[in-house]
Amino acid sequence: MTEATAKQSKYLEGERYTMTCQPKIVIGFTSGAGHTEVLARAVADGAIERGARVALVRVDELADSDWATLDDADAIIFGSPTYMGTASAAFHAFAESTSRRWLEQRWRDKLAAGFTNSACKAGDKHSTLAYFATLAAQHQMNWINLGLHPGWHTTAESEDDLNRLGYFTGATAATCADLPVDAVHHADIATAAFLGGRVAEQAAIFLTGRAALADTHPEVTQEWKEPEHV
Ligand SMILES: Cc1cc2nc3c(=O)[nH]c(=O)nc-3n(C[C@H](O)[C@H](O)[C@H](O)COP(=O)(O)O)c2cc1C
């Protein structure tokens, strides 16, 4: 671990709430040649490590039971390779097939997050993440960002650091298209695992808060003094 990565580990330590529940997280992804699947598994590892129950679901081959798993999730983490500057056609087909759920608002208030791999360092990955966030918003889900400062933006840092590619919206990886799946960069794998842990933690916060508020009728304890308009 470099000095900069050690510095970033404050994020890992800083967000260590005691997990009082086990959120259900589904990672819904597509992967052409397997690189994005490596990230999906890292996201899963990170979430499990933080105490979540996790299901990995290939959204291009969904059985009825997979739809039930998606519907039952507290959080859905979307993943796809970046193809032609957006998510894969298979992912878009999945997104379109959620329209009935959109109509029924079945995924409302679930948490959402996303990750992608592409061949170029940049490669328009942001478009893919932004698309995931839009899909989440259409479903009235709550988007969870990566929650990491960029890891490689000063000379003190290196490509070995978390979030080396400097995205904020989600977890990203850059893997040359001709490299095998075991060549996915270790920092990108660690970043994906971080996202999984963060979503697990945020889901626990939401679940705990929801449970705490369920039977209460909060009274107004503070007067709201409306600011003067200029
Ligand atoms: C049809 C197609 C379009 C692609 N478009 C992009 C792109 O826009 N940007 C980029 O950096 N890489 C692009 N690539 C490379 C892939 O993103 C990369 O090889 C892929 O993420 C590997 O992940 P996978 O093994 O999960 O499929 C493209 C590859 C294919 C096959």
PDBQT file of the ligand as one rigid body, heavy atoms in Angstrom, charges set to zero:
ROOT
HETATM    1  C1  LIG A 301     -18.758  -2.727 -29.193  1.00  0.00    +0.000 C 
HETATM    2  C2  LIG A 301     -17.676  -2.215 -28.293  1.00  0.00    +0.000 A 
HETATM    3  C3  LIG A 301     -17.642  -0.875 -28.009  1.00  0.00    +0.000 A 
HETATM    4  C4  LIG A 301     -16.651  -0.367 -27.154  1.00  0.00    +0.000 A 
HETATM    5  N1  LIG A 301     -16.662   0.960 -26.842  1.00  0.00    +0.000 NA
HETATM    6  C5  LIG A 301     -15.731   1.444 -25.998  1.00  0.00    +0.000 A 
HETATM    7  C6  LIG A 301     -15.757   2.810 -25.596  1.00  0.00    +0.000 A 
HETATM    8  O1  LIG A 301     -16.631   3.586 -25.962  1.00  0.00    +0.000 OA
HETATM    9  N2  LIG A 301     -14.763   3.237 -24.783  1.00  0.00    +0.000 N 
HETATM   10  C7  LIG A 301     -13.747   2.426 -24.362  1.00  0.00    +0.000 A 
HETATM   11  O2  LIG A 301     -12.857   2.882 -23.668  1.00  0.00    +0.000 OA
HETATM   12  N3  LIG A 301     -13.746   1.107 -24.676  1.00  0.00    +0.000 NA
HETATM   13  C8  LIG A 301     -14.714   0.601 -25.467  1.00  0.00    +0.000 A 
HETATM   14  N4  LIG A 301     -14.727  -0.733 -25.762  1.00  0.00    +0.000 N 
HETATM   15  C9  LIG A 301     -13.826  -1.634 -25.053  1.00  0.00    +0.000 C 
HETATM   16  C10 LIG A 301     -14.593  -2.244 -23.878  1.00  0.00    +0.000 C 
HETATM   17  O3  LIG A 301     -15.119  -1.246 -23.040  1.00  0.00    +0.000 OA
HETATM   18  C11 LIG A 301     -13.781  -3.177 -23.012  1.00  0.00    +0.000 C 
HETATM   19  O4  LIG A 301     -13.078  -4.072 -23.784  1.00  0.00    +0.000 OA
HETATM   20  C12 LIG A 301     -14.769  -3.840 -22.075  1.00  0.00    +0.000 C 
HETATM   21  O5  LIG A 301     -15.050  -2.952 -21.044  1.00  0.00    +0.000 OA
HETATM   22  C13 LIG A 301     -14.305  -5.112 -21.519  1.00  0.00    +0.000 C 
HETATM   23  O6  LIG A 301     -15.237  -5.494 -20.520  1.00  0.00    +0.000 OA
HETATM   24  P1  LIG A 301     -15.929  -6.896 -20.592  1.00  0.00    +0.000 P 
HETATM   25  O7  LIG A 301     -14.848  -7.923 -20.664  1.00  0.00    +0.000 OA
HETATM   26  O8  LIG A 301     -16.735  -6.987 -19.344  1.00  0.00    +0.000 OA
HETATM   27  O9  LIG A 301     -16.797  -6.921 -21.830  1.00  0.00    +0.000 OA
HETATM   28  C14 LIG A 301     -15.695  -1.246 -26.609  1.00  0.00    +0.000 A 
HETATM   29  C15 LIG A 301     -15.748  -2.612 -26.926  1.00  0.00    +0.000 A 
HETATM   30  C16 LIG A 301     -16.721  -3.095 -27.739  1.00  0.00    +0.000 A 
HETATM   31  C17 LIG A 301     -16.779  -4.588 -28.033  1.00  0.00    +0.000 C 
ENDROOT
TORSDOF 0
